[in-house]
Structure formats: structure tokens, C-alpha cells
Amino acid sequence: MHNIFSNAKMHASYIVYLIILSIFAASFVAGERFKEAPEFFNSPDCPTILNDDGFVCSDNAVHVAMTLDTAYLRGSMAVILSVLQHSSCPQNIVFHFVTSKQTHRLQNYVVSSFPYLRFKIYPYDVAAISGLISTSIRSALDSPLNYARNYLADILPTCLSRVVYLDSDLILVDDISKLFTTDIPSEVVLAAPEYCNANFTTYFTPTFWSNPSLSITLSLNRRHSPCYFNTGVMVIELKKWREGDYTRKIIEWMELQKRIRIYELGSLPPFLLVFAGNIAPVDHRWNQHGLGGDNFRGLCRDLHPGPVSLLHWSGKGKPWVRLDGGIPCPLDALWAPYDLLESRFDLIES
């Protein structure tokens, strides 16, 4: 009799376990869950930021702009954690998130993992940009949110004069304040690492290069010969951007692209047409890009020679996808410690 009750109890416990497992599995499929990150505190010599709405415009803050969406949420959470963990004044960092939909849900994710974070979310009207987007060599590059960087000066508060823009497929391993305080000459609008050894001609079509009235653009009013730069890491002077009406200049190239195909690679070429040769250079350590491989196969790549402050998985291969698939590249192990996603085992245990 004891064995019968014992077996029945074990069977009931097993059924309960299966029910719990199915519930958590369903919740995992329906939406990702993230761990709460540790809280990070300022060092004694950090300036003070008041605990009111004024932090959004504070001159003592390091302002970081990012897009936020469900597709890249896991990457975005890793970016936030890496920025805070390596900052000497993490409580002085203010995040400005641009999102196109599910704003309340995305805000809840951020608050749950970073309850102490200073941030604000800004809605982005994708309808205004959708008609200007041309198909590119990779579908992910065609997302309207990928073009939000074009409109930051219009979306963010006019009180902001400078912001660091970051993509969602990178991590920092250095203090972001060093990047934020980059010296930018008075006549220059943005700063980014330049790569002058890259073949600049490949970013535009033969139609562009064969038309003198178009190709001459890259030799007019340039401080130096145009060089490639990656738009996933930029320091932007928002006030100068507004004064120079640079959003309109970028849109004009996008409108031309709809009539004459002059480039293939998403939101990057208009930035090159407007800014290449006129940006303030930043040390390459601040964008060790290309770790996601090319835009077609996403093969593994090594770091560029030199020191590293920021690792960037630009390209098709994303570290969380390769890790989940059991086919990680060696450098993906450097991203993994910043991954806040709850595993299925963790969900069941909790």
C-alpha cells in the first residue's frame, strides 16, 4: 500500500512538473525573458545628476541613442549591460531609445532588467520613411528602424547637443565617456572611425560612377578624400545637424535612389554621400566591426590588429544566433557574458 501511494505521489509530482514545464515553455516561445542586471554605481569623482526629468537634457550625462525592437532586443540588452559595466560613471548615462511599435512592452523589458536605468523611449513613425526605402542586399537592412539614425536630430529633444549612436549588435569593453568626449571641430557634424583602405567604389553602382554629375559629389566640399565609415558607432553633434539640415540632405539621396539605383547597401550609402571626407576621425579601437562576417554568409572573422574598446558584429552573423545554433565563432564567446536572456532551465528553476 505504501508503494502504491508513493508511486501515485511521484506520478502526480511528475504531472505537475510537466505542466510547469509546458507553461514556462509557452511563455518562453511567446516572449523572451531577461535576467535583472546588477546595479552599477558612480565613482566618487563623478558629477551629480538630479533625480528628476531633467536628466534627459543634463549636460553632466553621457547620452546614448539606440533603436529598440523585438528582433534585436537580446542584442540591445547586452549593449546596455556592457556600457554600464565598463563606465566609471554608470549612473550618469542616459539612454534614448527609438522604437516603432510595442513601446510599452519594450519599456517593461528594459525596466525589468535595469530598474535603475535612466532612459526615455521615443516613438518613430515608420510610415514617413517606408516609402523611401529601397531593397538592399540583405533584408535586415531594409527595416525602417534601421533608418532611424537619419532622423535622430528630429526625434530627440532639442536640448540635446551631442549623442553617441550605437547599433544593437555590439558590446563595449571600455568607458563610453571616452568616446562621448571625442574632439569634434566646430565645422564638423559627426565623428566615427574611418577606414581609408576600404574600396570605396564598391558602395555605389556603375550607374553612379558613370554619371559625372553624381560622382563629382564625393569630391566637392570635402575636408579630405572620402573614406568608408561604419554608421553603427557614431558621435553626432545634434545641434549642428539641425542647423545644417542634414536629414533633408540624406533624404534627397534616398529619393534619388528610388528613381535611379545608385547603391545597394541599405542606410549606409546616403551617409557616405553626405559625410564621407567631412567627419572627425575616431580611433579604430572604438569599432572593431565586421565580426558578423559579410552580408551573405556571415562567416567567422578575427579582430583587426590593435587595441579593442568596442566589438561590433556587423554583417549577417549575430552572436546570439550562432551561440543558440551551436555553431559559434571564437569571438562570440566574448559577447556571451553580456547575454541577459533567461535560459529554459533558469525559467523552470525560478
Disulfide bonds with the S-S distance in Angstrom:
Cys46-Cys89 1.96
Cys57-Cys159 1.81
Cys196-Cys227 1.95
Cys300-Cys329 1.93
